[in-house]
Amino acid sequence: MMKLILSLALLCMLCNTAGALTCEDSQKNTTHSCAPNEYCAAAVSQGSPGNQQSKSCVASSICNSVNQVFSFNFGFYNLTASVKCCKTNSCNSDDVTYPDKQEKNDLKCFICDNCTKTVQCVGDQDHCLSGSVATNNTAEKVFGCASENLCEASSKLNFLSDYLNFTSGPNCCVSSLCNSASTVKLSVAPFLLGLIMLAAC
């Protein structure tokens, strides 16, 4: 019986690794096996930290489209990254073409908590964002513009930047200046006023 259990456990382990891809990893400067639910990806980013090519395993959920552009601007830090996913061993060995220049769009977002400073969004940045990130072992609040796909997949994009290592949020919204703490307070105010009036009756 014990031999049967050990055999089944070994078979299960082999099945779990059989489908795993071997991908280039630019941080480790080598190739390694990805988790079964990961694909290979090559990415190029440009912005505040400069231009950078990177290669790694990524969660398959961010690869809904083979080529995607993720973009954000927090005022003091901005980044636009083009990510190319693929599904065969070492398929991410080639560099990715830099994304086209992002033109200004109609959206404006706050870039700090309870202040009047704003940033003009560009290109695919169609949402305002607020949240907290962990950078250099400290928590930091961030506000600004972001692309919709970044809002949806932020927890799986921290290989692009430490500023995507969210500890809370991101909270994303679609109208200009909707990411202010005062906007949230104003929307709650009528509800609280209604409760007070109800209690007074």
Secondary structure as UniProt FT lines:
FT   HELIX           2..18
FT   STRAND          22..25
FT   TURN            26..29
FT   STRAND          30..33
FT   TURN            36..37
FT   STRAND          38..47
FT   TURN            48..49
FT   STRAND          52..59
FT   HELIX           60..62
FT   STRAND          67..73
FT   STRAND          78..86
FT   TURN            89..92
FT   STRAND          104..110
FT   TURN            113..114
FT   STRAND          118..122
FT   TURN            123..124
FT   STRAND          127..135
FT   TURN            136..137
FT   STRAND          138..146
FT   HELIX           148..153
FT   HELIX           154..156
FT   TURN            158..160
FT   HELIX           162..164
FT   STRAND          166..173
FT   TURN            176..179
FT   HELIX           181..200
//
